[in-house]
Amino acid sequence: MGEVEQRRHIVKRLISRVALSVAPLWWKRMSELYYWKAAKRREQVLGNDHYKPFYTDHFGLDESFYQGKVILDIGCGPRGSLEWANMAARRMGLDPLADQYLKLGAREHRMDYLCAPSEKIPLPDATCDVVFSFNSLDHVEDVDASVREIARVTKPGGRFLLIVEVNHEPTDCEPHCITPAFVDQLAPAFICEDLRVHAVGEGGVYASLKNAAPVADPRAHTALGYLSASFRRA
């Protein structure tokens, strides 16, 4: 790293520290929006072809499972994570930056975007057959409040599918360190029916889930990893 780059890095960290101390939620959301704007500049069109296998095959589900169901993706981002699910009765993505995502191309998608935080989901009780949180639960402001809201909007007997990075140091955008033991905290509202942890590999969360074998004892895993779990609403 050259001298100019070092100075820029120092200035960026100073700005980050000040913003986190004064307005942490605002800074987190602006950092996430900056990430997606940079991705939009690189890719021109934010693609979503990679999503479908992780909502289906990864959890042992066929597309037909979603026929006629109401489904909700927490922290959906702007790529159109549920564009593949044209068999669902309603497909919704929830994100506090959803209105900004419309400007990045999301208005072209065939799913509904709800602009709200996961701590206050704007849906009636027991609305959803399936709720997803993929690579998002460690981003929220309040994990416990988010889980309570997810439980509230999930129908009895419905599913909650979770993918989240575990055992990482908190960052500006991912302020919570979630461990594999977290899944036990979802009881009694949710019953965990499948739990896996994959080691971190090259290419990020989805590449790691695809290419790295699950560890032998997921609850005892203390290194970085990606957890995937399937829950049934009690």
LUMZA-376598 format. One line per 8 residues: their letters; for each residue x, y, z of C-alpha. Coordinates in pm, 1 decimal. Each point is the difference from the previous one (the first is absolute). Example, Ala and Ser with C-alpha at 12.3 -4.5 7.8 and 13.67 -1.06 7.14 Angstrom:
REM LUMZA-376598
AS) 1230.0,-450.0,780.0  137.0,344.0,-66.0
END
This chain:
REM LUMZA-376598
MGEVEQRR) 0.0,0.0,0.0  146.9,335.0,-106.4  9.5,316.4,208.4  -307.8,151.1,-165.3  -199.4,-320.0,48.8  109.8,-19.1,363.2  -121.2,354.5,61.5  -334.2,-72.7,-165.9
HIVKRLIS) -37.7,-313.3,210.6  71.2,192.2,320.4  -245.7,276.0,-92.2  -266.2,-256.2,-87.4  42.0,-176.3,334.8  -17.6,331.5,187.6  -320.5,95.3,-180.0  -140.7,-344.3,73.1
RVALSVAP) 78.5,23.3,370.9  -156.7,345.2,32.2  -310.2,-101.9,-195.9  -39.9,-320.5,203.0  15.1,194.4,325.6  -243.3,272.4,-113.9  -244.3,-182.1,-229.9  79.3,-373.0,-19.0
LWWKRMSE) -322.8,-109.8,-172.8  26.3,272.8,-264.9  363.8,-86.2,-64.1  -74.5,-371.2,-31.4  -274.6,60.7,-254.2  208.5,247.1,-197.9  288.7,-250.5,-8.0  -232.5,-270.9,-130.1
LYYWKAAK) -144.6,233.3,-262.7  352.2,95.4,-107.8  81.0,-370.3,-42.6  -300.6,-54.9,-227.4  61.9,315.9,-200.9  358.2,-115.9,-61.8  -129.7,-342.1,-107.4  -244.1,170.3,-237.7
RREQVLGN) 283.2,199.5,-159.5  205.8,-316.3,-48.0  -275.9,-224.3,-130.0  -236.4,248.5,-168.3  -288.4,-241.1,68.8  -14.1,-166.8,342.7  -56.3,-364.9,-87.6  -188.8,-261.6,200.9
DHYKPFYT) 52.5,-326.8,-188.0  204.0,-147.4,287.2  -272.9,21.8,264.0  -247.7,-276.5,-87.6  206.9,-307.2,108.4  38.6,140.5,351.2  -375.1,41.5,47.4  -63.3,-347.4,-140.1
DHFGLDES) 272.4,-265.6,-37.7  209.6,116.2,294.9  -290.0,-66.8,236.7  -123.8,-308.7,-183.0  -302.2,180.7,-143.5  -148.5,-11.4,-348.0  -146.8,303.2,-173.9  -342.2,-160.1,38.1
FYQGKVIL) 30.6,42.7,378.2  -57.7,373.1,-51.6  -311.1,-42.2,-215.6  -268.7,239.6,122.9  198.3,104.5,307.1  60.7,345.9,145.6  376.2,47.0,43.3  209.4,277.4,154.2
DIGCGPRG) 374.1,67.2,-32.6  148.8,199.3,290.9  282.1,236.4,-100.0  -55.6,-86.4,-363.1  235.1,249.8,-164.7  -62.4,139.1,-350.6  74.1,-300.5,-223.4  -349.2,-150.0,-9.5
SLEWANMA) 67.3,-296.1,223.0  -347.1,-150.0,-57.9  -29.2,61.4,-373.7  22.8,-376.9,-55.5  -311.4,-68.2,212.8  -275.1,71.9,-251.2  -200.7,-292.0,140.2  -50.3,176.4,335.8
ARRMGLDP) -328.6,175.7,79.3  195.7,302.5,121.3  373.1,62.3,25.2  130.1,286.4,208.3  339.3,141.5,85.2  43.1,204.6,318.0  283.4,248.2,38.1  32.4,342.8,166.1
LADQYLKL) 174.5,117.0,-320.0  -265.7,-136.4,-236.0  -101.7,343.1,-132.0  362.6,66.6,-94.0  25.5,-341.9,-164.7  -280.2,91.7,-239.1  240.7,255.3,-148.4  260.2,-274.9,-53.1
GAREHRMD) -232.0,-205.3,-220.3  -224.5,-175.1,251.6  -312.8,170.4,-137.7  32.0,-233.7,-301.1  -41.3,-308.3,218.1  -320.5,-200.1,32.3  12.9,-16.1,378.9  -128.3,247.8,257.5
YLCAPSEK) 252.6,206.3,195.3  -92.6,107.0,353.5  204.3,292.5,130.1  25.1,-75.0,371.1  240.4,-143.7,257.9  -26.1,-360.6,112.9  -82.6,120.6,351.1  -332.9,138.7,-129.8
IPLPDATC) -128.1,-214.6,-286.2  -307.9,171.8,-150.7  -208.0,-317.7,-33.9  -281.7,-151.9,210.6  62.2,-297.0,228.6  40.4,-341.6,-166.9  18.2,141.8,-354.0  290.1,-202.6,-141.8
DVVFSFNS) 41.6,-364.8,-84.7  378.3,35.1,-29.9  237.7,269.3,125.5  364.7,21.1,-104.2  296.7,181.4,149.0  300.3,-58.1,-224.1  321.5,178.6,92.7  -196.1,268.3,183.7
LDHVEDVD) -75.1,-81.4,365.0  339.2,124.9,121.1  -69.1,329.6,-183.3  -315.6,93.9,191.4  -19.8,251.7,282.9  -155.1,-237.4,256.1  28.5,-375.6,-57.7  -243.6,-104.1,274.9
ASVREIAR) -267.5,245.7,-113.5  44.6,-115.9,-359.5  -45.1,-365.0,97.2  -315.9,86.5,194.8  -140.8,175.7,-305.9  92.9,-290.1,-227.0  -181.6,-235.1,237.5  -301.5,230.9,9.3
VTKPGGRF) -50.1,13.1,-378.2  69.3,-372.0,-60.5  -303.9,-227.5,-9.4  -13.9,-293.4,244.9  170.3,-290.5,-175.7  174.2,243.1,-236.3  373.3,6.8,-72.5  281.9,235.6,89.0
LLIVEVNH) 316.3,-55.3,-204.8  317.8,161.7,130.1  343.7,55.1,-150.6  241.6,214.3,200.0  372.0,44.7,55.9  104.9,-117.3,345.9  288.5,73.8,236.5  114.7,317.6,-175.9
EPTDCEPH) 124.1,322.5,153.1  -264.5,275.9,-10.8  30.6,248.1,-287.5  -175.8,323.2,-98.0  -257.9,-188.8,-207.6  -1.4,-324.8,202.0  -5.4,118.2,362.1  -103.6,-333.3,155.8
CITPAFVD) 214.3,-307.8,62.3  -234.5,-297.4,-30.3  114.0,-345.2,110.0  -145.1,-340.0,-98.0  -157.3,-31.3,346.1  -227.2,287.7,-100.6  -240.4,-245.7,-165.6  -103.2,-131.7,342.4
QLAPAFIC) -112.0,349.9,100.7  -278.6,-11.9,-260.7  -188.6,-261.8,201.7  -281.3,-42.9,87.3  -138.0,211.7,-286.8  211.0,-188.6,-254.1  109.6,-363.2,-10.6  335.2,-55.4,-171.5
EDLRVHAV) -31.7,-287.5,-247.0  334.4,32.7,-180.7  327.0,169.0,97.4  324.1,21.1,-194.6  312.1,213.5,19.2  235.9,30.5,-295.8  355.5,129.0,19.7  76.5,330.3,-172.8
GEGGVYAS) 141.6,-52.9,-348.2  83.4,216.4,-297.5  -284.0,192.4,-159.1  -207.6,93.9,302.7  -308.9,-146.2,162.4  -171.4,-175.3,-290.6  319.3,-146.9,-145.2  93.6,-129.8,345.4
LKNAAPVA) -339.9,-164.4,48.4  31.4,-160.7,-341.0  361.7,-115.9,11.0  96.1,-57.1,364.8  -117.1,-312.6,181.0  -193.5,54.7,327.0  202.7,-30.6,319.1  -51.4,-309.0,215.2
DPRAHTAL) -131.2,176.0,313.9  -166.6,329.0,-98.5  -98.3,111.9,350.8  361.1,-32.7,119.9  147.4,190.2,-295.8  187.7,309.4,118.6  182.7,107.1,-317.2  -145.3,218.1,-274.1
GYLSASFR) -270.9,-173.5,-195.1  -338.9,21.8,-168.7  -295.7,-149.3,183.3  -310.3,-125.8,-176.4  -301.3,-117.1,195.4  -359.5,-95.9,-68.7  -264.4,67.8,265.0  -366.9,-88.4,32.9
RA) -233.0,244.3,172.2  -155.3,-160.4,304.9
END
